């Protein structure tokens, strides 16, 4: 797929470019700050056949080294609906994950930088994001689960249903969930249906309801 990369560390940026090219992707642009990220995507999107499929960006970048990369990602998502975004972070920053998902979870990923040492894992995350799924780091999911409010709607779910939803938030398919929990796909389908029902998600294509369930998970 066609990618744009934003990372202020030259060494990490060059390393990521090599990994991504090795995986068969095309890196259309690689920049070191948030304003240039926005400019690069705008220019590429204006030219025929060069609009990127996914943007990969760090959270903390120049010019302010706060949440500039995240802000740029949110801006680009608003300007270019359907653009996939993978945000990388050095630490678990739950607030940033929530903010990224505030306008929709389709085609969004939030991973810790440690995960990108695994090329297969990175490639899988990009494929899921490109297909419209959400991919959230397990550490972020774990922290959100541990901080859930006592009267939260998610408390309607059984412990097993909470496990299933947590894996859905990580971008797992029903087959992957079944393998991780050592249960049948049929059992997973029943748990997923129960999650939809208890979160009051009306009937619609399952993929859309999965996204809505993940949003409910992060916006409790």
Steps between C-alpha positions, in 0.01 A plus 500: 500500500601866469625650826609833645728488805555770762773445761743761636773249588707461183628157599154364579354660189761341274458168676124509451539586133717194448259276687202628306670470161617151594136411569410613147350841576568829324608786726383808312645749749690496829506818710621611841227729631124542512458796261698321229289190555183693425660672199630172357162329521322800351740519204491126435122491523470782249690301236332221310585152623727602786262536793643298792310207646636531853690763697742388772588763757652542843294675769763745624669687219632845407425780515371479860590141593164450674223335299580659163505171312166396644344837415628468145348152475162622623512792254582271208222258593251786485630632168538164331227256605613143456867577558648239732704621796748309715622698800813383680582592858793440733270454798142401577310828473134416540379857444665510157344167404156628594552824309608317188187284512261784583396549137477131410700183538498380138848488354674613819791347688682591820810295581797526731830542318630178651252311279657620176805279557278219372473549123220248461304669779548843346400375157191331644401819683531704179290247308225514763502878507488516120198268503316732741559318829639646821827377651563605859802397704419234761667710771264790428202265505612355833531841664159611379340183634663552840374860526141442397243688706286293741169584328632474150281346231773245438429349840201330339747268331613174652876453558521285185313761294739766631792284384342467157440875473857573611631278221261663253650835603843363417377424149464123535266307270261241641742227396788671679287553811405133501866399480607736780218396734513133396130486415307432179419766243134424564547589866674822400210591271257453790712718729529769232122496449454537878741795503300671224174440685624620840654813349167575328651488152219466250522250216735609220790342314713317759816693408322830574376371833849381589627853447217645709571249776866601503398866518276424797793321658725805475241768571354357822 
